[in-house]
Amino acid sequence: MKSFKLNTKFKQILADTITPVSVYFKIRDKFPNSLLLESSDYHGNDNSFSYICCNPIASIKIENETIFKQFPDGTTETIAIDAQTDIPEVIQNFSGQFQSEKNNFKFINNGLFGYISYDAVRYFEKVTIAKKENSNTIPDVYYAVYQNIIAINHFKNEAYIFCHSLDDRNNIAEIEQLMQSRNIPSYKFSKEGEGYSNLTDEEFKQNVALAKKHCFRGDVFQLVLSRRFTQGFKGDEFNVYRALRSINPSPYLFFFDYGDFKIFGSSPEAQIIVKNRKAEIHPIAGTFKRTGDDEKDAVLAKQLSEDKKENSEHVMLVDLARNDLSRHGHNVNVERYREVQFFSHVIHLVSKVTGHLHEDATTMQVVADTFPAGTLSGAPKHRAMQLIEDYEKTNRNFYGGAIGFMDFEGNFNHAIMIRTFLSKNHQLHSQAGAGIVASSDEESEMQEVYNKLRALNTALDLAETI
């Protein structure tokens, strides 16, 4: 297996007058297929960085049961997937083919950036995911190595421009010149026609009733069923991202451009974080709608913390996270339990479960063990996924998958793709679900879906005014 030694050059600049959005605006036309990763959580030094990546020089894509690899020297490799193919090992080995110079930076400046779709779970578990009608086909897995990464440190108002290449040449001056340009090309966005869902309200409530029957029978303790919404549009969907990051600030903000499709969102929840071989899962389960009145929201937060149904749902998912981390980890602990956290439109119960990877475990093994998040499937997870396959009319593809980065040392940070749009063929697709237990109320679960989508729908309206 060939390896690639990447030479790293960088330049540090003052960043007190630039924003990640303005930089992305200036970069994207010159360098298509760029991506933007942000966080609204700037008060901690660890979360104070935003990243803009451009110029993909290598990639691994899994689509139609085939693995496609592209390398920096222009060579390619195509592998048909069979029963013996170990996809987590394939991704880990692809990452291992790249070597970068050691440096003392405490932030990400190289690695794989991309996503794993929900439908890729068939490569990790013995679950059948059939292609259904009216589903959008995107690759199951897509990761790229980028020549250029711009890392903006909001804490210190400084930015770093990186260039990773096989030789000594670099384009840092060109990137810097683009960043200093005063010309910011922007375009309008408008909705086209009425939005629609793949399920009526009544059909979704019927699915909730069916899920409750499975809970009563003991097939599952909880089942997460979802529905998809679609809105046609014209113009620039980046305006929807701008609106969404404004009205729904979240720990994970992202805009990934893959040419014929784009994935962007503002997710509150990590799929899994691996740092220095310590893994973290932050289960979010238990949801109340915010009122906009701080005093009323405080009362609601207390009610949420005492709600039996919401708490039983949360406890199940904490146990599931502990179980998933135990498969390739040890010293598994619940470090924070049932914290009430406020987001722009909802209140959630959040916990933190951690574990240390076994000596022989790889990051991608642990990712596969914990994929998809229990908060997007239910418990027990395997049976829940089988029931999702039975009852949902449309493939989930992006929804419930994970998006983010893994550096070449195996440090991993991905968000769950919720509060997320897929843009393809001039349509924006969004999806939300509800965690259904035996005591669920059909009407309440339907409203939970609308509560979760409220920020996305508001962003669509706001984007037309930008």
N, C-alpha and C positions, 0 to 999 in steps of 0.2 A: 504494500500500500504506500503510494507516494505521499510525501509531506511537503508543505509549503512554508518556507521561512519568510515571514512578513517583516519588512523593514518599516519602522515607525518613525515618522517625523511629526513634530507638533509645534504650534505657536500659541502662546498665551496672549490674550488681548483684554482690554477693558470692556465690560459689557453693561455699563450703567444706562445706556440709551437703547439697548436692543431687547427684544422679547423673543421667545421661541416662535411665536406665530409670525412675527415680522421676518425673522430669518427664514422660516419655511416658505413664506410667500416669495422671497427673493431667490431661493434655491430651486424650487420645484420645476419652474419652466426650463431652466438650463439643464437640470438633472432629473429627468422623469424617474418614476418608481422610487421616490424618496419617502422617508417616514419621519414621524414626529412622536416622541414619547415625553410626556410631562407628568408632573404631580402637583396637586394643589396644596400639598402638605409641606410648605416651605419652612415651618418653624423648627424642624429638626435638621441638623446638618446632613444626616444620612439621606434625607429625602429632598435635598435642596437642588438637585440637578435635573435639567431637561436635556434631551438628546435629539439632534437632527442627524439622520444618516442618509447618505446618498452615494451613488456610484457602486452598485453591487458588483463584486468581482468573482463571487462564487455562490452557489446555491444548492440546496437539496429540496426536491419537491416530490411529494408522493401523490399520485393521481391515477385513477383507473387501474389499481392494483399493480402499479409500476413505480419504481424509484428512478428519478432523474437527477443526476448530479452534474454540476458545471464547476470547473476549476479555474483558478486565476491564469493558468497558462493557456487557456482556450480549449482544453480537452474536456470531453464529456463522457459520462458513463450511464448506461441504462440497464436496470436490473428488474426482471419480472419477479413479483412477490409470490412465494409459495408457502406451504404450511410450515416450513422450517425457518422462514425469514424472521429474524428477531429485530423488529423495527426500532425499539429503544436502543439496542446495540448498534444498529446501522447509523442512527442519528449521533450517538455518542462517538462512534468511530470517525464519522465525518468531521465532527468538531476537533477530534484528536489529530487530524491531518494538518492542522494549522498551528504554527508556532509563532509567537510574537515576542518581541524583546521584553525582558523583565523591566518593570518600572515601579516607582513608588506611589503611583496615583491610587487614591482610595476610592476611585469611582470607575465605572465601566468605560473603557475606551476601545474595546475590540470584542469580537465574539459573534455568535449567531443571533440575529434578530428575526422574529417571525412568529408563527402561530401553529397550534395544533387544533384542528376542528373537532367538534363533538363526535362526528362520524368516524374519526380515527380510532375510537375506542375498540373497534373490532380487531385492531392490531395488538391490543394490550390485554383484552379479556375474551373469553369465549362467548361473544355476543354477536348475533347476526344483525347487520344493518343493511337492509335492502334499499335500493334506489326507488324512490316514490315519485309519483307524478307531481308536477307543479313545484318541484324543488330546484333551487339554484345550485348548480354544480360549481364548486370551487375546489382547488386541491385540498386533500385531507391534511397535509402537512406542507408548510412552506417556510424555509429558513434561508437567510442570505448572510454572507459576510460582505461588509461595505468598506470600500476604500477610504471614504471620508466620514468621520464622525465629528460633529460639533457638540461639545459638552458645555452647557451653560450653568454656572454655579450662581444661583440666585442669592445665596447666603453671603457671598463675597463680591458680587457684581463683576465676575470675571468669566471669560469663556476660553475654551481650548479648541483649536482646530487641528484635527489629527488627519494624517494621511498614511495609509498602510499599503505598501506595494512590494512587488517582488524585486525591484531594483531601487536605485537611489533617487530616482525622479520623484518629484512631488508637485502637487497643484495647490498648495496652501495659499499662495499669493492670489490665485484666481478665486478661491473660495472667500478669502478676506475681502477682495475687491467687490464681489457680489454682495457680501454682508454690509459693506459700507455704502452701497448704492442707495440713493434716495428714492428711486423709482420702485414702487410696490405695485405690481400689476394685480388687479383684483377684478372679479366678475360677479354678476348677480346670480341669485338663486330664486327659483319660483316653483311652487307645487303645480302639478299637472293633474287635473281631475280629482275625484274623491278617493280617499284612502279606503282600503278594504282589508278584511281578515280572512284567513283560511278556515275560520270557524265562526259561526254565529254565537251570540251570547248564550242562547239556549243549548247549542251543541256543546259548548264548553262546560256548562253546568251539568249536562248529561255525563260528560267525561269525569267530572268531579264525583258524581254519584257512583259511577262505576269504580273509581279509585277507592271510595269509601267502602264499597263491598269487599274489595281485595284486602283492605285493612281489617275489616271485621272478620274475614276468613283467616287472617293470619298470614296471608301471602307476603305482605309487606307491613312494616310499621308506619311508613310514610312513602308517598309517591308524589313526585313533582311532574305535573303535566302543564304544558305550555300551549300558547297559540301565537301565530305569526300575523303581523300587520305589514301592509305594503302601501307605499305612496309613490306615485309617479312624480318626476321632477324634470326641470330644465335648468341648465346653468351649472354653477359651481357648488358642489356639496360640501366643500371646505367651510363655507359659511354656516352650514348646519353644525359642524364641529365647533366653530367659534362660538356660536350661540349656546351649544350644549355645555362647553367648558365654563361659560359665564354663569349660566343659571343652575348648573348641577356640578359644582366643583367636587372632585373626587380624588382619592389617592392615586388612581390610574387614569390618565388621559392619553389617548393615542389616536393617531391617524396614519394608517399604513396604505400606501398606494402601490398596487400591483398592476397598473395599466388597465386591463379590462375589468378589474373590480377593485374596490377599496373597502377597508374595514376600519371603522372609527367609533369611538365611544368614550364614556366616562364611568368606569367601573369602580364600585366601592370595595371589591373583594379580590384578594389574592387567590390564585389557584394553589400555588405553593411557592415558598421562598427557600432557597438553599444558599447559605452563606457560610463559608469555611466549614463545610460538611455538617452544619446544623440546619435541619429542615423545620419550617414553620407553616402551619395551616391556620387560617383565621376564619373559622366557621361563622357565617352570618345566617341566622334563621330566627324568625320572629319579626314581624313587620307591622307597624301601625302608621297610618297616614298623618303627616304633620298638618297643623291648622294654620300656621303662620303667626300664631300668637304664642309668645314664649311661655307665658304662665300656663296656658291650656296645654301646651306641648309637655311641660314639666309634669302635669297631672297625668297625661297620656303615657309618659315614660314610666311612671310608677305603676300604672295599670298594666303596661306591657311586661314589666319585670315580675308581675304577680299573676299574669294570665296563664292558666294551666295548659291550655292547648298550645300556645306559643312556646312555653317553656319545655313541654314534653318534646316538641319538635326539635328544639335547640339541643336538648340533652342527647337525643338520638344521633344528631349530626356531630356532636363533640365526640361521642363514643366511636362513631364511624371514622373520624379523623385519627383518633388514637389507634384504632385497629389498622388503618391504612399505613400509618407511619411505622407501626411495629413490624411490618412485613420485611423491610430492609433497614430497620433502625432499632436503636435501644435508648434507654433513659428517656422514655416518652413521658412528657408531663403536660398538664393543663396549667399554663402559666397565668392566664387571665380567664375568668369564667363569667359569662352572662353579663358583660358590660353593656350598659345602654349607651348607644352612640347616635348622634343626630346627623342626618344628612339633609340635603336641601328640601326634599319632598317627603321623606319617610324617616321613621325612627326604627333602628334595628337593635337586636341583641347580638353581641359579638364576643367570641372567645378566642384564645390563642393557645394552640397545641403545638408542642415542639418535640423533636427527637434528634438524636445524633446518628448519622449514617454508619452502618457496619463498615468495617475496614475494606471489605471486598465489594461493597455496593457502589454503583455509579449513580450520578445524578438522574440520568434518564430512566433508570430502573425505578427510582423512587417516584419520579413524575408519573410513570406508567402505573405504579401501585395506587396512586392517589387520584387517578384520572378516570372519569370526570369528577368534579367536586360533588360530594354527597348532597350539598345544598341545591344542586341542579338535577339530581337523579332521585334520591330517596334512599331508604334503607329497608332490608338489606340491598346493597347497591346492584348486585347482579340481577336479582329478580325485578327490581325496579326498572332497570334498563330494558329488560325483556317486555315489560308492560308498556313502557314508553314507545317501544317499537310497534307494539300491537295497536295502540290507541291514537298516536299522533299521525295526522294525515300527511305531513310534510317532513322531509329530512331536516334535522336541526342544523346541519353543517356548521356554520360559525357559532351559533347560539350554544352556550354552555361549554365551548372550547376554551383554550387558553392562549394568551398573546403577550409577548414580551421579549426577554433576551436571556441567553446563557453565554457566559464568557468561556474562554478556552480552558479555564481552570475548573469549570463545573459549577460556578456560582450561577444561580438561576432565580429569576424573578418574573413571574407571569401573572397577569390579571385574568380573572374569569370573564369571558365575553358576555357580560350582561350590560344593560343600559347601552347597547351597542347597535350600530347600523351596519348592514352590508349594502354597498352601492354596486349595482350591476344592471346594465342595459337600461339606464335612465329610470331605475326604480330603487327606492330605499326600503330595505326590509329590516324590521325590528321584531323582537320576540320577548315575551316574558311568561313566567309560570308561577304557580303557587304550590307550596308544600301541603299536600292533602293528607290528613290523618282521619281516624275513624270519627272523631267528633267535629269534623269540618262542616261548615255551612256553605252550601253551593253559592249563594249570593255573595257572601263575604269573600270567598276565594276568587270569584270573578272580579270583585272590586279591587282585590289585592293586585291582580294583573294590571288593571287600569292605573292604580296608584304608582306602580313601578314604571309604567310607560309615560306618566304625566310629564316628566322632564323632557323626554324625547319629543313628545307632541308639541310641547311649548317651544322647544328649539326649532322645530319645523316652521312654526309661525314667525318666530323672531328672525330666522334666517332670511325671510323674504324682505325684511326691512333694512338689512345691512347693505 
